[in-house]
Amino acid sequence: MTFDLALALHSLPVLMHGLIVTIALAACVLVLGMMISIPMALARTSRHKPIAWAAAAYVLFFRGTPAMILLFFVYFGFGQVFGARDGFLGALFSNAFLCAVIGFALNHSSYVTEIVRGGLQSVPRGLVEAAAALGIEPRDVFLRIRLPLAIRYGLKAYQNDVILLTKATAVVSIITVVDLTGAANAVFYDTYDPFTPLLTAAVFYWVLINAIRVGLSRLDAWLNVHLAADERRDLAIQIRTEGLAPALPAGQLGEAAE
Amino acid sequence: MSVVANEIADERPIAVQIQGVDKWFGSFQALRQIDLDVHKGEKIVICGPSGSGKSTLIRCINRLERHDRGTVVVNGIELSDSARAILDVRREVGMVFQQFNLFPHLTILENCMLAPRLALSLSRAKAEALAMRYLARVHVAEQASKYPAQLSGGQQQRVAVARALCMEPRIMLFDEPTSSLDPELIKEVLEVMEELAADGMTMICVTHEMGFARRVADRCAFMDQGQIVEIAAAKPFFEAPRSPRLRAFLAQILH
């Protein structure tokens, strides 16, 4: 078993196409997941018991179900369960990519719901009371204090879930979506060389995962600048208060003003 | 049980009227039949052993706690479950907490601008001018662009005072504002509170700073087991306490 460089180069366009499908799939799931998770986390902590129980049941069910089975169920089962062979729902459930987004989002959002809930519950009570005592309305207290802090508390756990999700999308070819793994497999079937395309795909995954990791770490550092070491924090404060313009010598600044 | 009270005729209008207030936490009764009228411009210090209901009482004034019986009327607005009434009261009443409770992800300036921007819908420029004015008033204007974690406890607490003042409240509540400060930082916070008192602010302070109480308070109230046991002008309160429990309390803390 040897690595065939010529084959690797030759299969780059196919793999690149697969990579784009993987990225598009993960991105759609992340957006849909966030849209589900924040309301679901609020429902989970609701004072109204039936709402809290319904959200808890959602998390219990979808967190305990393998993504692969959800994919099968959404792609092959939903159409029959809901009798949706025609019309809008029929079109929706016969599109493998959309089914994959829904299947993964159900699974992923159940994890993220718990991250958001944990983050919201970690916000010190005193901060919420201080905001309320200032006469800020509950909706604004949530949007300006609770949620921004919860995001900061939950970001590291969320980073793990984003990475796990991105890699978990590799099973999506079982419902006919040709993602990065699917593309690599196709090359394998054509050439009988399993090693070269799969190793090349692995490198693609590695680069993608680390790009995500670096991106989220930067986001984390930017959001948590108030906790940073003094030097970096001072720079951030300066940028925030004086704008991004580089410090120019006085003469140049004067000319620019004229 | 009758409250030992040394009533002084006070012609000023009533800012906070508390009548027959009871409050339970589960089966524990935190407040028992509290009656207290606070007049406009008056400074009241509430003291008492921990667990006596001091904090609960002032938290009922801005509805951080819901009272179970009786009435609380603040500047003519009666507190009920009405969200509108609660917001209206909170916009009249500023509060400073033992733990400062500055928003850690916002700068000092942003901490002070948040409520005026959201609750009073002020423009950015107006809110900033307002914030800078009150930050200057509590002597921390030069820290405006820093984050709370970069300030000392005393500075943070002064920012908390400024943040509350930015809503231009007519009444200020202080819930043990110096209890989590190092001794050398207590003074700077008390000085700011005394300046505020000198400007005529209506103030209700839960504190163990008896020197502050003597200098500033019009009346002092002593609470124990959810009741106001004794309430009197500062001088008789300290020099001629009438109830044995207050005498015992003062003997313990004035050493």
Interface residues (C-beta under 8 A of the other chain):
Chain A: P124 G126 L127 E129 A130 A131 A132 A133 L134 G135 I136 E137 D140 R144 I145 P148 L149 R152 L223 V225 H226 L227 D230 R233 I237 R240 T241
Chain B: N62 L64 L87 R90 R91 V93 G94 M95 F97 Q99 N101 L102 F103 P104 H105 L106 T107 L114 A115 L118 A119 S145 K146 Y147 P148 A149 Q150 A160 R163 A164 M167
